[in-house]
Amino acid sequence: MATMAERRPVADRLPTFPWDRLAPYKETAAQHPDGIVDLSVGTPVDPVPPRLRAALAEAADTPGYPQTYGTRALRESISGWLARRHQVQVDPDATLPTIGSKELVAWLPTLLGLGPGDTVVFPELAYPTYDVGARIAGATPVAADSLTQLGPVRPGLLWINSPANPTGRVLGLEHLRKVVSWARERGVVVASDECYLELGWEGERPLSILHPEVCGGSHEGLLAVHSLSKRSNLAGYRAGFVAGDPALVQQLLQARKHAGMMVPAPVQAAMRAALDDDEHAEEQKQRYAARRTQLRDALEKAGWQITHSEAGLYLWASHPDYDAWGSVRVLAEQGILVAPGEFYGPAGARHVRVAFTATDERVAAAVKRLAEL
Ligand SMILES: Cc1ncc(COP(=O)(O)O)c(C=O)c1O
């Protein structure tokens, strides 16, 4: 048994929090006379839609414990939204609310029973929490874009993320089909992080892994991970869910019940209101579309090239004269804070990720400053 001195905290297995490295640039940007334009983190800034706030408030008097499984009504709303918006037929019993999706991403390998000797695979340029989740479980994290790269390795879990953070890339129907058939041949669980599914701007409409044309109608071995943070400005409420293989969802439910991983009842009520209504999501999407167009034009005129970025909440930008940190510096000197691509993997060494989650006023300020570069 480990003594106090021998014990190795989980935190020691995890990378240093990358955002701390951006702090000096944040200070530089904050010195701009007209204030900082923070396009780094990608946190929603627009109001929580009134009807969602009302639903939360109406459910405020809930002294009892909420259900880990979520109310039946919430699971019906999840199932209804997947059918209405994404042509996915999933039984309400094969859905499960989560405390935002980051929590599930970080704990999924552990909840699936993966550990030392198991491998968790995720894209080379990726949201850092896939790697973190593998490390929390004590499994081996592997960043790989192509399945052939994996050779004989049979992962315990394969993450995909379309539309992707940070690149905005969308995986097409054929690509998704190949992933499903590769995983099925090997008995690998696929978790598809679909938190930007509704934010497609150009090209092919983003598809869920659970779409019948992708998976042939069977959800065996497949989990779709969703979030209301961006679609409905609910990042502060912590509102996400997972849906897919009924047996896997039941396994997650049983473990989460024991661990107290339950969504507060008022948040469950707000989630229902959000999922039953498309109007607020469409309005929010239009806001992001306008900001995206303005920032894209301004960056291109200032010499940055945009790659992918056909969906999601970010522009993936590179400049011929700078590496990622060079771009961060030049933009910070103009009071604009962006994230260096290397936060998402070594393949991002020349790119920056520019979020369009800033108010119209701040986006206009960024556009003006970029024109002066
Ligand atoms: C790819 C991806 N997955 C998951 C999340 C987590 O979102 P949340 O925990 O707010 O649902 C984010 C947040 O930015 C993300 O970019």
The ligand as an ORCA input file, in Angstrom:
! r2SCAN-3c Opt
* xyz 0 1
  C     -14.648     19.148    -28.590
  C     -15.227     19.537    -27.276
  N     -15.801     18.588    -26.528
  C     -16.340     18.882    -25.337
  C     -16.336     20.166    -24.847
  C     -16.917     20.415    -23.479
  O     -18.061     21.156    -23.506
  P     -19.031     21.226    -22.263
  O     -18.353     20.592    -21.094
  O     -19.270     22.668    -22.030
  O     -20.261     20.485    -22.644
  C     -15.753     21.189    -25.592
  C     -15.723     22.562    -25.066
  O     -15.264     23.483    -25.641
  C     -15.179     20.863    -26.836
  O     -14.599     21.776    -27.603
*
